[in-house]
Amino acid sequence: MAVRLHPHALERLQERGGTEQEVRLTVEAGEHFEAKFGRTGFRRNFPFAGTWQGKIYANRQIEAYAVQEGSDWVVITVIVKYF
């Protein structure tokens, strides 16, 4: 199984502070759930212990929304949450 990121997902990662490695780990080993429009959502928490937009956070959550193409997953968009 390969995990590919759509250009839109790569742009969202830059805006929201996640990494490609975190997205891949989320799809490979995170919680999965049904999402709108026939997509699948994946969610996983990561230790962060850093600053994002001037605030200090201990954790970062990655939500990746993907479609399956054969045995591969194509990540369409990514949401990053800090807590």
Long-range contacts (C-beta under 8 A, 24 or more apart in sequence): 1-28, 1-71, 1-72, 1-73, 2-71, 2-72, 2-73, 3-27, 3-28, 3-66, 3-72, 3-73, 3-75, 4-72, 4-73, 4-74, 4-75, 5-74, 5-75, 6-74, 6-75, 6-76, 6-77, 8-76, 8-77, 9-64, 9-75, 9-76, 9-77, 9-78, 12-77, 12-78, 12-79, 13-78, 13-80, 16-78, 16-79, 16-80, 17-52, 17-60, 17-80, 17-82, 18-60, 18-62, 18-78, 18-80, 22-46, 22-60, 22-62, 23-62, 23-64, 23-75, 23-78, 26-62, 26-63, 26-64, 27-64, 27-66, 27-73, 27-75, 30-62, 30-64, 35-65, 38-67, 39-65, 39-66, 39-67, 39-76, 40-65, 40-66, 40-67, 40-68, 40-73, 41-65, 41-66, 42-66, 48-82, 52-82, 55-82, 57-82, 57-83, 58-83, 59-83
